[in-house]
Amino acid sequence: MAARIFLALALVAGTGLQAQAATPCEGQNLFLTMPAEDIAAIEAATEGVPFRRGLVFRATRDDLQMVLVGTYHFDDPRHAATLDLVRPEFEGATTLLVESGPAEQARLTEALTADPTLMVDPTGPTLPERLSPEEWAALSAALSDRGIPAIMASRMRPWYVSMMLGISPCMMRQMTEAGGVAHGLDHMLIDEAETRGLPVLSLEPWDTVFTLFEDLSPDQELDMIRANLPAAALADDYAVTLTDSYFEGDVWKLWEFARHDAHANSGLDPEVIDAQLELMQDRLMERRNRAWIEPLLDAAGDAAAQGGHVVAAFGALHLPGEEGVLNLLAAEGFEITRLDG
């Protein structure tokens, strides 16, 4: 289940936790050791998913045109090939849209400095008080592996703890060493736009991450932790599996892998697993996808008035699916063309 939250963070959520990974993490691609029948089941689950494959697309309707790039928020030398593919698309572009641009990132940093309660609960019951002794022991050990002391973790908000479980210890160390500096594909595209003097706009406000789970019940909050805790020790393997599949352009397979793995190995009731998957898909993907269509259309309209187009870059899991950005644009009458395959 840790794969799910890691996917949400690294491919989906604009959390401001993007960071440099100077060298690839060590681990194994779990698809390489998975039984053939499990791989077949995952492949079958992806059949018919709109725009399952691909990372770079063009969307065109009359004089409106967008180039859409599915990103991975951590550094990897393989991003260079994607940047080379996208760089010519900046010719004639008027704007780059990203999940959270420099101005929104600055506002997020300021808010976290001014109000630590965004991440921690200073007054309510602590996590050791809310979880069983066995659950807290497992959680504090997993967070310690990620450089987070138990005393600090005890008052972290549950949604944030869940996301931390999804980051592999290797990547957490690299985040710390890099000082939290973002150097994923998003950052590379922002650099390209700024070099060309193009404005960089945000698709959503800086505080989006804090509103995604604000209406969860206390039990739902703890279920997020419980759902991600069993496989936290395997997060390095999940990280390698994720990045390999991303650079193969086979993004939706990762979501179905997470579903299959959770049912097979988490030890949790199927109802709990399905509820968590539905929650994450709704909050981290589909609601945000729908909210992004209007700013994308507005930006494309402004660009067309200037005789140009826009480039938009966001986590790759936002692209495919019935409620993915590409399918939502197709429903708006856009013709979608894949550019990277």
C-alpha positions as a LaTeX table, in Angstrom:
\begin{tabular}{lrrr}
\hline
Residue & $x$ (\AA) & $y$ (\AA) & $z$ (\AA) \\
\hline
Met1 & 0.00 & 0.00 & 0.00 \\
Ala2 & 2.94 & 2.35 & 0.39 \\
Ala3 & 3.17 & 2.36 & $-3.39$ \\
Arg4 & $-0.19$ & 4.10 & $-3.54$ \\
Ile5 & 0.80 & 7.04 & $-1.41$ \\
Phe6 & 4.22 & 7.27 & $-3.02$ \\
Leu7 & 2.49 & 7.44 & $-6.39$ \\
Ala8 & 0.20 & 10.11 & $-5.06$ \\
Leu9 & 3.12 & 12.16 & $-3.83$ \\
Ala10 & 5.65 & 11.61 & $-6.60$ \\
Leu11 & 3.36 & 11.49 & $-9.62$ \\
Val12 & 0.21 & 13.22 & $-8.52$ \\
Ala13 & 0.12 & 15.53 & $-5.55$ \\
Gly14 & 1.46 & 19.07 & $-5.78$ \\
Thr15 & 2.52 & 19.05 & $-2.16$ \\
Gly16 & 5.58 & 21.25 & $-2.18$ \\
Leu17 & 7.62 & 18.21 & $-1.15$ \\
Gln18 & 9.34 & 17.87 & $-4.51$ \\
Ala19 & 13.04 & 17.29 & $-4.01$ \\
Gln20 & 16.30 & 16.49 & $-5.67$ \\
Ala21 & 17.41 & 12.88 & $-5.86$ \\
Ala22 & 21.07 & 13.09 & $-6.78$ \\
Thr23 & 21.53 & 9.39 & $-7.49$ \\
Pro24 & 18.94 & 6.68 & $-8.18$ \\
Cys25 & 17.72 & 4.74 & $-5.19$ \\
Glu26 & 18.71 & 1.11 & $-4.92$ \\
Gly27 & 15.93 & $-1.44$ & $-5.05$ \\
Gln28 & 14.37 & $-3.91$ & $-7.40$ \\
Asn29 & 11.66 & $-3.45$ & $-10.00$ \\
Leu30 & 8.88 & $-5.59$ & $-8.57$ \\
Phe31 & 7.46 & $-6.32$ & $-12.00$ \\
Leu32 & 10.61 & $-8.32$ & $-12.75$ \\
Thr33 & 9.93 & $-10.78$ & $-9.93$ \\
Met34 & 6.14 & $-10.85$ & $-10.10$ \\
Pro35 & 4.42 & $-14.08$ & $-11.20$ \\
Ala36 & 3.22 & $-14.00$ & $-14.80$ \\
Glu37 & $-0.41$ & $-14.43$ & $-13.78$ \\
Asp38 & $-0.21$ & $-11.34$ & $-11.56$ \\
Ile39 & 1.26 & $-9.27$ & $-14.36$ \\
Ala40 & $-1.50$ & $-10.51$ & $-16.65$ \\
Ala41 & $-4.14$ & $-9.50$ & $-14.11$ \\
Ile42 & $-2.67$ & $-6.01$ & $-13.83$ \\
Glu43 & $-2.51$ & $-5.64$ & $-17.60$ \\
Ala44 & $-6.13$ & $-6.77$ & $-17.90$ \\
Ala45 & $-7.19$ & $-4.17$ & $-15.35$ \\
Thr46 & $-5.70$ & $-1.41$ & $-17.50$ \\
Glu47 & $-7.52$ & $-2.42$ & $-20.68$ \\
Gly48 & $-9.79$ & 0.29 & $-21.93$ \\
Val49 & $-8.39$ & 3.01 & $-19.67$ \\
Pro50 & $-8.33$ & 6.18 & $-21.80$ \\
Phe51 & $-4.86$ & 7.45 & $-22.63$ \\
Arg52 & $-3.19$ & 4.81 & $-20.51$ \\
Arg53 & 0.18 & 5.17 & $-22.22$ \\
Gly54 & 2.26 & 8.26 & $-22.86$ \\
Leu55 & 3.77 & 11.27 & $-21.13$ \\
Val56 & 3.60 & 14.08 & $-23.71$ \\
Phe57 & 0.47 & 15.05 & $-25.66$ \\
Arg58 & $-0.94$ & 17.82 & $-27.82$ \\
Ala59 & $-4.57$ & 18.90 & $-27.39$ \\
Thr60 & $-6.14$ & 20.96 & $-30.20$ \\
Arg61 & $-9.58$ & 22.51 & $-30.70$ \\
Asp62 & $-9.95$ & 25.11 & $-33.42$ \\
Asp63 & $-7.32$ & 27.77 & $-32.57$ \\
Leu64 & $-6.79$ & 26.50 & $-29.01$ \\
Gln65 & $-3.70$ & 24.38 & $-28.47$ \\
Met66 & $-2.00$ & 22.90 & $-25.41$ \\
Val67 & 1.06 & 20.71 & $-24.98$ \\
Leu68 & 0.56 & 18.55 & $-21.88$ \\
Val69 & 3.48 & 16.89 & $-20.09$ \\
Gly70 & 3.14 & 14.21 & $-17.41$ \\
Thr71 & 5.89 & 14.77 & $-14.87$ \\
Tyr72 & 7.72 & 12.95 & $-12.12$ \\
His73 & 8.62 & 15.28 & $-9.28$ \\
Phe74 & 12.00 & 13.79 & $-8.34$ \\
Asp75 & 15.26 & 14.16 & $-10.20$ \\
Asp76 & 16.40 & 11.45 & $-12.62$ \\
Pro77 & 18.93 & 11.64 & $-15.48$ \\
Arg78 & 16.31 & 10.19 & $-17.82$ \\
His79 & 14.37 & 13.46 & $-17.64$ \\
Ala80 & 16.87 & 14.92 & $-20.11$ \\
Ala81 & 15.34 & 12.99 & $-23.00$ \\
Thr82 & 11.84 & 14.21 & $-22.12$ \\
Leu83 & 13.07 & 17.79 & $-21.85$ \\
Asp84 & 14.71 & 17.48 & $-25.28$ \\
Leu85 & 11.37 & 16.34 & $-26.68$ \\
Val86 & 9.38 & 19.13 & $-25.05$ \\
Arg87 & 11.85 & 21.99 & $-25.55$ \\
Pro88 & 10.80 & 22.72 & $-29.19$ \\
Glu89 & 7.20 & 23.02 & $-27.99$ \\
Phe90 & 8.16 & 26.19 & $-26.10$ \\
Glu91 & 8.55 & 27.91 & $-29.47$ \\
Gly92 & 5.36 & 29.93 & $-29.86$ \\
Ala93 & 4.23 & 29.20 & $-26.31$ \\
Thr94 & 2.97 & 32.11 & $-24.24$ \\
Thr95 & 2.72 & 30.45 & $-20.82$ \\
Leu96 & 3.81 & 27.43 & $-18.78$ \\
Leu97 & 1.22 & 26.09 & $-16.36$ \\
Val98 & 2.28 & 23.80 & $-13.51$ \\
Glu99 & 0.62 & 22.44 & $-10.40$ \\
Ser100 & 2.43 & 24.89 & $-8.16$ \\
Gly101 & 4.66 & 27.56 & $-9.63$ \\
Pro102 & 7.41 & 29.58 & $-7.96$ \\
Ala103 & 5.01 & 32.16 & $-6.52$ \\
Glu104 & 2.76 & 29.50 & $-4.99$ \\
Gln105 & 5.74 & 27.57 & $-3.65$ \\
Ala106 & 7.00 & 30.73 & $-1.97$ \\
Arg107 & 3.59 & 31.30 & $-0.38$ \\
Leu108 & 3.57 & 27.70 & 0.86 \\
Thr109 & 7.00 & 28.11 & 2.45 \\
Glu110 & 5.92 & 31.32 & 4.13 \\
Ala111 & 2.72 & 29.72 & 5.44 \\
Leu112 & 4.54 & 26.71 & 6.89 \\
Thr113 & 7.04 & 28.99 & 8.61 \\
Ala114 & 4.30 & 31.17 & 10.03 \\
Asp115 & 1.90 & 28.38 & 10.99 \\
Pro116 & 3.41 & 24.98 & 11.90 \\
Thr117 & $-0.08$ & 23.72 & 12.79 \\
Leu118 & $-0.64$ & 23.15 & 9.09 \\
Met119 & 1.49 & 20.02 & 9.52 \\
Val120 & 1.19 & 19.28 & 13.24 \\
Asp121 & $-1.63$ & 19.21 & 15.76 \\
Pro122 & $-0.38$ & 20.89 & 18.96 \\
Thr123 & $-3.50$ & 20.37 & 21.05 \\
Gly124 & $-5.32$ & 17.18 & 20.10 \\
Pro125 & $-4.50$ & 13.60 & 21.11 \\
Thr126 & $-1.16$ & 12.34 & 19.85 \\
Leu127 & $-0.76$ & 9.48 & 17.41 \\
Pro128 & 0.52 & 7.14 & 20.18 \\
Glu129 & $-2.75$ & 7.85 & 21.97 \\
Arg130 & $-4.87$ & 7.26 & 18.87 \\
Leu131 & $-3.15$ & 4.10 & 17.60 \\
Ser132 & $-2.63$ & 0.77 & 19.30 \\
Pro133 & 0.80 & 0.21 & 20.91 \\
Glu134 & 1.70 & $-2.21$ & 18.12 \\
Glu135 & 0.66 & 0.23 & 15.42 \\
Trp136 & 2.58 & 3.09 & 17.00 \\
Ala137 & 5.70 & 0.94 & 17.41 \\
Ala138 & 5.61 & 0.00 & 13.72 \\
Leu139 & 4.87 & 3.56 & 12.65 \\
Ser140 & 7.57 & 5.19 & 14.75 \\
Ala141 & 10.13 & 2.67 & 13.47 \\
Ala142 & 9.16 & 3.35 & 9.85 \\
Leu143 & 9.38 & 7.10 & 10.33 \\
Ser144 & 12.69 & 6.77 & 12.14 \\
Asp145 & 14.02 & 5.03 & 9.02 \\
Arg146 & 13.01 & 8.20 & 7.19 \\
Gly147 & 14.82 & 10.49 & 9.63 \\
Ile148 & 11.72 & 11.58 & 11.54 \\
Pro149 & 12.04 & 11.16 & 15.34 \\
Ala150 & 9.08 & 9.63 & 17.15 \\
Ile151 & 8.61 & 12.70 & 19.33 \\
Met152 & 8.17 & 14.83 & 16.22 \\
Ala153 & 5.98 & 12.28 & 14.45 \\
Ser154 & 3.64 & 11.91 & 17.40 \\
Arg155 & 1.89 & 15.20 & 16.64 \\
Met156 & 2.03 & 15.17 & 12.85 \\
Arg157 & $-1.28$ & 15.25 & 11.06 \\
Pro158 & $-2.26$ & 11.77 & 9.82 \\
Trp159 & $-2.48$ & 12.67 & 6.12 \\
Tyr160 & 1.08 & 14.01 & 6.26 \\
Val161 & 2.33 & 10.91 & 8.07 \\
Ser162 & 0.72 & 8.75 & 5.37 \\
Met163 & 2.59 & 10.62 & 2.66 \\
Met164 & 5.87 & 10.31 & 4.54 \\
Leu165 & 5.40 & 6.54 & 4.69 \\
Gly166 & 5.14 & 6.50 & 0.94 \\
Ile167 & 8.53 & 8.14 & 0.40 \\
Ser168 & 11.29 & 5.58 & 0.47 \\
Pro169 & 14.02 & 5.99 & 3.13 \\
Cys170 & 16.51 & 6.43 & 0.30 \\
Met171 & 14.61 & 9.33 & $-1.22$ \\
Met172 & 13.99 & 10.87 & 2.18 \\
Arg173 & 17.74 & 10.93 & 2.79 \\
Gln174 & 18.30 & 12.52 & $-0.59$ \\
Met175 & 15.62 & 15.12 & 0.14 \\
Thr176 & 17.41 & 16.02 & 3.36 \\
Glu177 & 20.82 & 16.17 & 1.72 \\
Ala178 & 19.46 & 18.37 & $-1.07$ \\
Gly179 & 17.81 & 20.77 & 1.35 \\
Gly180 & 14.39 & 20.20 & $-0.21$ \\
Val181 & 15.40 & 21.78 & $-3.53$ \\
Ala182 & 13.10 & 20.70 & $-6.36$ \\
His183 & 14.88 & 19.30 & $-9.40$ \\
Gly184 & 12.29 & 17.03 & $-11.00$ \\
Leu185 & 10.94 & 17.48 & $-14.52$ \\
Asp186 & 8.59 & 20.23 & $-13.31$ \\
His187 & 11.55 & 22.27 & $-12.10$ \\
Met188 & 13.44 & 21.69 & $-15.35$ \\
Leu189 & 10.48 & 22.93 & $-17.38$ \\
Ile190 & 10.10 & 25.96 & $-15.13$ \\
Asp191 & 13.79 & 26.76 & $-15.70$ \\
Glu192 & 13.25 & 26.45 & $-19.46$ \\
Ala193 & 10.25 & 28.79 & $-19.38$ \\
Glu194 & 12.01 & 31.38 & $-17.21$ \\
Thr195 & 15.05 & 31.31 & $-19.48$ \\
Arg196 & 12.73 & 32.17 & $-22.36$ \\
Gly197 & 10.97 & 34.88 & $-20.38$ \\
Leu198 & 7.66 & 33.02 & $-20.28$ \\
Pro199 & 5.32 & 33.49 & $-17.31$ \\
Val200 & 4.82 & 30.44 & $-15.09$ \\
Leu201 & 1.29 & 30.11 & $-13.72$ \\
Ser202 & $-0.14$ & 27.71 & $-11.14$ \\
Leu203 & $-3.10$ & 25.45 & $-11.81$ \\
Glu204 & $-4.15$ & 25.52 & $-8.17$ \\
Pro205 & $-3.57$ & 27.65 & $-5.05$ \\
Trp206 & $-0.73$ & 27.05 & $-2.62$ \\
Asp207 & $-2.97$ & 25.61 & 0.10 \\
Thr208 & $-4.56$ & 22.86 & $-2.00$ \\
Val209 & $-2.74$ & 20.05 & $-0.21$ \\
Phe210 & $-4.16$ & 21.19 & 3.12 \\
Thr211 & $-7.73$ & 21.09 & 1.85 \\
Leu212 & $-7.63$ & 17.63 & 0.24 \\
Phe213 & $-8.31$ & 15.71 & 3.45 \\
Glu214 & $-9.76$ & 18.36 & 5.74 \\
Asp215 & $-13.21$ & 16.75 & 5.99 \\
Leu216 & $-12.05$ & 13.23 & 6.88 \\
Ser217 & $-13.35$ & 11.65 & 10.06 \\
Pro218 & $-10.81$ & 10.68 & 12.76 \\
Asp219 & $-11.24$ & 7.02 & 11.80 \\
Gln220 & $-10.64$ & 7.77 & 8.11 \\
Glu221 & $-7.47$ & 9.66 & 9.03 \\
Leu222 & $-6.07$ & 6.71 & 10.96 \\
Asp223 & $-7.11$ & 4.28 & 8.22 \\
Met224 & $-4.83$ & 6.22 & 5.85 \\
Ile225 & $-1.90$ & 5.38 & 8.12 \\
Arg226 & $-2.96$ & 1.78 & 8.68 \\
Ala227 & $-3.38$ & 1.21 & 4.95 \\
Asn228 & 0.13 & 2.40 & 4.16 \\
Leu229 & 2.06 & 1.04 & 7.11 \\
Pro230 & 2.35 & $-2.70$ & 6.22 \\
Ala231 & 4.49 & $-2.16$ & 3.11 \\
Ala232 & 6.46 & 0.90 & 4.24 \\
Ala233 & 9.63 & $-1.18$ & 4.53 \\
Leu234 & 9.42 & $-1.97$ & 0.78 \\
Ala235 & 9.25 & 1.65 & $-0.33$ \\
Asp236 & 12.71 & 1.57 & $-1.98$ \\
Asp237 & 11.50 & $-1.25$ & $-4.25$ \\
Tyr238 & 8.31 & 0.67 & $-4.96$ \\
Ala239 & 10.36 & 3.74 & $-5.88$ \\
Val240 & 12.36 & 1.78 & $-8.48$ \\
Thr241 & 9.21 & 0.13 & $-9.82$ \\
Leu242 & 7.53 & 3.49 & $-10.12$ \\
Thr243 & 10.35 & 5.30 & $-11.89$ \\
Asp244 & 10.97 & 2.49 & $-14.37$ \\
Ser245 & 7.30 & 2.36 & $-15.34$ \\
Tyr246 & 7.10 & 6.13 & $-15.56$ \\
Phe247 & 9.97 & 6.32 & $-18.04$ \\
Glu248 & 8.34 & 3.53 & $-20.03$ \\
Gly249 & 5.32 & 5.80 & $-20.32$ \\
Asp250 & 3.06 & 3.19 & $-18.76$ \\
Val251 & 1.62 & 5.20 & $-15.91$ \\
Trp252 & $-1.78$ & 3.69 & $-15.20$ \\
Lys253 & $-0.19$ & 0.28 & $-14.74$ \\
Leu254 & 1.30 & 1.66 & $-11.53$ \\
Trp255 & $-2.12$ & 2.45 & $-10.12$ \\
Glu256 & $-3.39$ & $-1.03$ & $-10.88$ \\
Phe257 & $-0.17$ & $-2.53$ & $-9.48$ \\
Ala258 & $-0.84$ & $-0.70$ & $-6.22$ \\
Arg259 & $-4.39$ & $-2.06$ & $-6.12$ \\
His260 & $-3.27$ & $-5.62$ & $-6.87$ \\
Asp261 & $-0.40$ & $-5.50$ & $-4.37$ \\
Ala262 & $-2.61$ & $-4.13$ & $-1.62$ \\
His263 & $-5.19$ & $-6.88$ & $-2.02$ \\
Ala264 & $-2.50$ & $-9.55$ & $-2.18$ \\
Asn265 & $-0.09$ & $-8.48$ & 0.53 \\
Ser266 & $-1.38$ & $-5.83$ & 2.92 \\
Gly267 & $-3.35$ & $-8.18$ & 5.17 \\
Leu268 & $-6.15$ & $-5.61$ & 5.39 \\
Asp269 & $-9.82$ & $-6.21$ & 4.70 \\
Pro270 & $-10.66$ & $-5.73$ & 1.01 \\
Glu271 & $-13.27$ & $-3.15$ & 1.98 \\
Val272 & $-10.64$ & $-1.01$ & 3.73 \\
Ile273 & $-8.31$ & $-1.26$ & 0.75 \\
Asp274 & $-10.99$ & $-0.33$ & $-1.77$ \\
Ala275 & $-12.18$ & 2.57 & 0.38 \\
Gln276 & $-8.64$ & 3.96 & 0.63 \\
Leu277 & $-8.04$ & 3.63 & $-3.10$ \\
Glu278 & $-11.31$ & 5.34 & $-3.88$ \\
Leu279 & $-10.47$ & 8.14 & $-1.45$ \\
Met280 & $-7.01$ & 8.73 & $-2.89$ \\
Gln281 & $-8.22$ & 8.62 & $-6.49$ \\
Asp282 & $-10.99$ & 11.10 & $-5.74$ \\
Arg283 & $-9.02$ & 13.53 & $-3.59$ \\
Leu284 & $-5.58$ & 13.46 & $-5.19$ \\
Met285 & $-6.54$ & 12.99 & $-8.82$ \\
Glu286 & $-10.09$ & 13.37 & $-10.05$ \\
Arg287 & $-11.24$ & 16.43 & $-8.10$ \\
Arg288 & $-8.09$ & 18.26 & $-9.03$ \\
Asn289 & $-8.30$ & 17.18 & $-12.68$ \\
Arg290 & $-11.77$ & 18.66 & $-12.99$ \\
Ala291 & $-10.67$ & 21.86 & $-11.28$ \\
Trp292 & $-7.78$ & 22.31 & $-13.72$ \\
Ile293 & $-9.86$ & 22.30 & $-16.91$ \\
Glu294 & $-11.08$ & 25.88 & $-16.55$ \\
Pro295 & $-7.63$ & 27.44 & $-16.00$ \\
Leu296 & $-6.25$ & 25.34 & $-18.87$ \\
Leu297 & $-9.00$ & 26.55 & $-21.20$ \\
Asp298 & $-8.60$ & 30.16 & $-20.06$ \\
Ala299 & $-4.84$ & 30.06 & $-20.61$ \\
Ala300 & $-5.23$ & 28.44 & $-24.03$ \\
Gly301 & $-7.77$ & 31.11 & $-25.00$ \\
Asp302 & $-5.43$ & 33.90 & $-23.94$ \\
Ala303 & $-2.59$ & 32.24 & $-25.86$ \\
Ala304 & $-4.70$ & 31.85 & $-29.00$ \\
Ala305 & $-5.51$ & 35.56 & $-28.89$ \\
Gln306 & $-1.77$ & 36.14 & $-29.13$ \\
Gly307 & $-1.35$ & 33.57 & $-31.89$ \\
Gly308 & 0.30 & 31.04 & $-29.59$ \\
His309 & $-0.29$ & 28.03 & $-27.36$ \\
Val310 & 0.41 & 26.92 & $-23.79$ \\
Val311 & 2.56 & 24.21 & $-22.24$ \\
Ala312 & 1.20 & 22.52 & $-19.11$ \\
Ala313 & 3.12 & 20.14 & $-16.86$ \\
Phe314 & 1.78 & 18.15 & $-13.92$ \\
Gly315 & 2.04 & 14.75 & $-12.27$ \\
Ala316 & 1.72 & 11.98 & $-14.83$ \\
Leu317 & $-1.17$ & 10.16 & $-13.14$ \\
His318 & $-3.35$ & 13.17 & $-13.90$ \\
Leu319 & $-3.19$ & 12.38 & $-17.64$ \\
Pro320 & $-4.95$ & 8.99 & $-18.08$ \\
Gly321 & $-8.28$ & 7.61 & $-16.95$ \\
Glu322 & $-11.96$ & 8.30 & $-17.40$ \\
Glu323 & $-11.58$ & 11.41 & $-15.22$ \\
Gly324 & $-8.05$ & 12.17 & $-16.42$ \\
Val325 & $-7.17$ & 15.56 & $-17.85$ \\
Leu326 & $-6.84$ & 14.19 & $-21.38$ \\
Asn327 & $-10.24$ & 12.51 & $-21.38$ \\
Leu328 & $-11.83$ & 15.60 & $-19.84$ \\
Leu329 & $-10.33$ & 17.72 & $-22.61$ \\
Ala330 & $-11.52$ & 15.23 & $-25.22$ \\
Ala331 & $-15.03$ & 15.66 & $-23.79$ \\
Glu332 & $-14.59$ & 19.40 & $-24.36$ \\
Gly333 & $-14.01$ & 18.71 & $-28.05$ \\
Phe334 & $-10.21$ & 18.62 & $-28.13$ \\
Glu335 & $-8.32$ & 16.28 & $-30.44$ \\
Ile336 & $-5.60$ & 14.53 & $-28.44$ \\
Thr337 & $-2.33$ & 13.45 & $-30.09$ \\
Arg338 & 0.49 & 11.61 & $-28.35$ \\
Leu339 & 3.90 & 13.15 & $-29.01$ \\
Asp340 & 6.28 & 10.73 & $-27.26$ \\
Gly341 & 5.50 & 7.47 & $-29.02$ \\
\hline
\end{tabular}
